[in-house]
Amino acid sequence: MPRAVEPLYVRYQLTDLERQADFLTDFGLSVTAREGGRLYMRGAGPAPFLYGAETGTMDRFLGAGLLVSSAQDLETLARLPGSRPIERIEAPGGGWRVRMRLDDGFEIDAVHGVTPAAPLVLAEPAAFNSGNAKPRRNQSIRTRRGITPAIRLGHFVLQVRDRAGVVAWMGERFGLVPSDHLAVPGAPAQVIGTFLRVDKGMDLTDHHCLLVLQADTPGIHHCSFEVQDLDAVMAAHDYLLQRGYRLDCGVGRHLLGSQIFDYWRDPFGFRVEHYTDGDVVNDAHRPTVFAGTADQTTQWGAEPPPEFFQ
C-alpha cells in the first residue's frame, strides 16, 4: 500500500493573485514564484511551496498534494482508476506526481522527488514558565505584533458528499488512518467527520493531516498552517486585526487534536488557520467519537458559531 509522509500543499483558483499574495504575505507565507498566471508561496520549512494558486474566472478550491514514500508508490497509484499517468511537476521544487480526482471534483496529488527548499530562519520558541517548572531564567519575553512565519501546512479539511467513501479512498491510496470522529450531537452512531493521520506505526505523528466532513455542498472548510508557539499565534492575531482582515474564529483551544487555533478569512472568503501545540499520537492512540455541538469543540477561548461545521 502506498504511504503518505506528510501534507505538502493546497491549490486554489482565484480571480486576483496579487491580492491573495498580499494577504498571504501578511499571514506569514513568502512568494517563491509568480509567473504565467500562477502563484506559489512557501513557509519557513523545507517544502518548496505550501500554497499554489492559478488565475481563473471564479474562486474555488482545486485540491491538495501529499508527499509519498517512494517512486514505486507513484507507479502503484498511476495504475488505479481515476489516476493520471506519472508527470513532472512544473512548479518550485520540481519532482513527480500522480494526480487523482475524487468524485466531488477535488484533485489529490501524490508527490515524490521534490527538491527541498533551504529552511528560513525561525525564532526559537520561548521557554514557558508554568506553575511548577520555571525553565526561563534571567530572560524576558519580548514579542512584537507582526508577521508570524508559517512553518508548514499542518492539515486541510474537505467537505464531501460521501465521507465514508473518501475516508476509505484516502486509506487505500495513502495509508491514512482515523484518529478521532465527529458525530451528530447526541447520536454517536451517526458519524459525520473523520480525522485522518499519516500512519507511522509507533512513531509519533500529528493527530491529523486531514479532516473529512460530510456535507451537502462539497468544498474546503479550511487549510491550516503551523506557527512556532502561542506568542506567534497572538502576535499574528493582533497584526492581522490591525491590517483590517476578517477574523473568523479565534483564539481558542480545540478539543480534538488540542491545537490552539486562530481562523481568518482570506479576501475571497476562504478560511485559513494559524495553529500551534497540537497533539502527536501513534498506534497506541485509540479513536474516539465526539457527538457534541460545534461550540463544545472548543476547550477555552473563542467558540465557533453553529454553522462552523456546516
Beta strands, then each sheet from edge to edge (+ up, - down):
strand 1: 4-14
strand 2: 30-35
strand 3: 38-42
strand 4: 51-55
strand 5: 60-68
strand 6: 87-88
strand 7: 96-101
strand 8: 107-112
strand 9: 152-160
strand 10: 177-184
strand 11: 187-197
strand 12: 205-206
strand 13: 210-214
strand 14: 219-226
strand 15: 246-254
strand 16: 260-265
strand 17: 271-276
strand 18: 280-281
strand 19: 289-290
strand 20: 298-301
sheet 1: 2+ 3- 4+ 1+ 5- 8- 7+ 6-
sheet 2: 19+ 10+ 11- 13+ 9+ 14- 17- 16+ 15- 20+
sheet 3: 12+ 18-
end
